[in-house]
Amino acid sequence: MKELVLKRCEKCGAMVKVVEDCNCEGCGIVCCEEPMKVVAPNSVDAAFEKHIPNYEIEGDKIIVTCNHVMEEEHYIEWIAMVSEDRECTKYLKPGENAKVSFKYIPGSILYAYCNKHGLWKKDVV
């Protein structure tokens, strides 16, 4: 299964999606004169239930939600679905519902990105 790989600058907070990373020694994506760090999905947190994307299957669609506040200073920035041959991302804004719809693809992976608590993921069965 293809997974989403993100890297973030620890100085300025810039984030990039990695399509294919370099494997050379001493090489890689650099920002603010430092190597960017891989953003690993969280799996343990006091607010676990508010960040992990949940889903329901409705026909050929998957409805993805996060039980999370959507306030100006704390919200889900985006929700994505990644499969072997498809990647779909819906960007969200404060005040919107953290709810999106994608084509249902069994075996895909759902991601949600919280502006304060980072990346979260869930496998679709």
ZIQUIBEL-V208167 format. One record per pair of residues at least 6 apart in sequence whose ideal C-beta (glycine too) atoms are under 6 Angstrom apart, sorted by the first residue. I is the first residue (numbers start at 1). J is the second residue. If there is no record, write none. Layout:
# ZIQUIBEL-V208167
i=I j=J
i=I j=J
This chain:
# ZIQUIBEL-V208167
i=2 j=82
i=2 j=84
i=4 j=82
i=4 j=111
i=5 j=18
i=6 j=15
i=6 j=17
i=6 j=39
i=7 j=16
i=7 j=18
i=7 j=29
i=7 j=36
i=7 j=38
i=8 j=15
i=8 j=37
i=8 j=39
i=9 j=31
i=9 j=32
i=9 j=36
i=10 j=37
i=11 j=32
i=12 j=32
i=14 j=31
i=22 j=28
i=28 j=35
i=29 j=36
i=39 j=119
i=41 j=119
i=41 j=120
i=41 j=121
i=42 j=118
i=42 j=120
i=50 j=67
i=50 j=68
i=51 j=114
i=51 j=117
i=51 j=120
i=52 j=120
i=52 j=122
i=53 j=64
i=53 j=66
i=53 j=110
i=53 j=112
i=53 j=122
i=54 j=65
i=55 j=62
i=55 j=64
i=56 j=63
i=57 j=104
i=60 j=104
i=61 j=101
i=61 j=104
i=62 j=102
i=62 j=104
i=63 j=101
i=64 j=79
i=64 j=100
i=64 j=110
i=65 j=99
i=66 j=76
i=66 j=98
i=66 j=112
i=68 j=76
i=68 j=98
i=70 j=94
i=70 j=95
i=70 j=96
i=70 j=98
i=71 j=94
i=72 j=94
i=74 j=116
i=75 j=94
i=75 j=115
i=76 j=92
i=76 j=98
i=76 j=112
i=76 j=114
i=77 j=113
i=77 j=115
i=78 j=89
i=78 j=91
i=78 j=113
i=79 j=90
i=79 j=100
i=79 j=112
i=80 j=89
i=80 j=111
i=81 j=88
i=81 j=102
i=81 j=108
i=81 j=110
i=82 j=109
i=83 j=105
i=83 j=108
i=88 j=102
i=90 j=100
i=108 j=124
i=109 j=121
i=109 j=123
i=110 j=122
i=111 j=121
i=112 j=120
i=113 j=119
